[in-house]
Each structure stands twice: as structure tokens, then as C-alpha cells.
Amino acid sequence: MYELEHIIRYLRNFDINEETVKKCYAMIPDPYSKVESQDKLYIECKTQYDINTIGSFIENITSGIEKGYIVDAIKKTAYQFNYVREIPRIAFYVVVLSKLVK
């Protein structure tokens, strides 16, 4: 799942309006390349390594936001997705970005 309309539909259960989803999705460079293979469709966010990897990606596209805020947003987002068995990568990025970009 990487297309905007699928992301919007998936995130309807989250407290993010469609405009914010579109804005955050637009920040992700080439979403297809992030999920081009089956093993990249979903994201893990259980270890510090996972958090650091996601944090580095988010930090690269959000210049000027402190790493601590990014890590905090990732942890809060992971908690929101706690009940989801397979977390769609692009949807996860959009939710993290929505917490950082106003």
C-alpha cells in the first residue's frame, strides 16, 4: 500500500484529516520505492534499531526538527499501531509526519 487514496482510506480510523494526510504524504520522496518489494510493504517498530532507522529517514525529510521530537513521534505512532499485526510502511510514515508537521 503506497498510493495516496489507499493511505487516506486506511488512515480514516486515525485522528488525521485528509488534508494533513495529503500534506505528509507529499513529503515522502517516491513512496513506491519505499515499498517496491514484498518485504518492504510493512514496517517493524519494536526495537531501538527500528526506531533509529525510521528516525533517520524522517529526519532526512524534515529538516530542522530535533531528533528527540522525531523519536517521540515514532514511539507514539508505534503505540497507536499497537493492535495492528502488519503496519503499512507509508501509512506509518504519514502518521509520524502528522505529529511533527503542523
Sequence and secondary structure as in RCSB ss.txt:
>XXXX:A:sequence
MYELEHIIRYLRNFDINEETVKKCYAMIPDPYSKVESQDKLYIECKTQYDINTIGSFIENITSGIEKGYIVDAIK
KTAYQFNYVREIPRIAFYVVVLSKLVK
>XXXX:A:secstr
  SHHHHHHHGGGSS  HHHHHHHHHHSS HHHHSSSGGGSEE  SSHHHHHHHHHHHHHHSTT  HHHHHHHHH
HHHHHTTT SSEEHHHHHHHHHHHH  
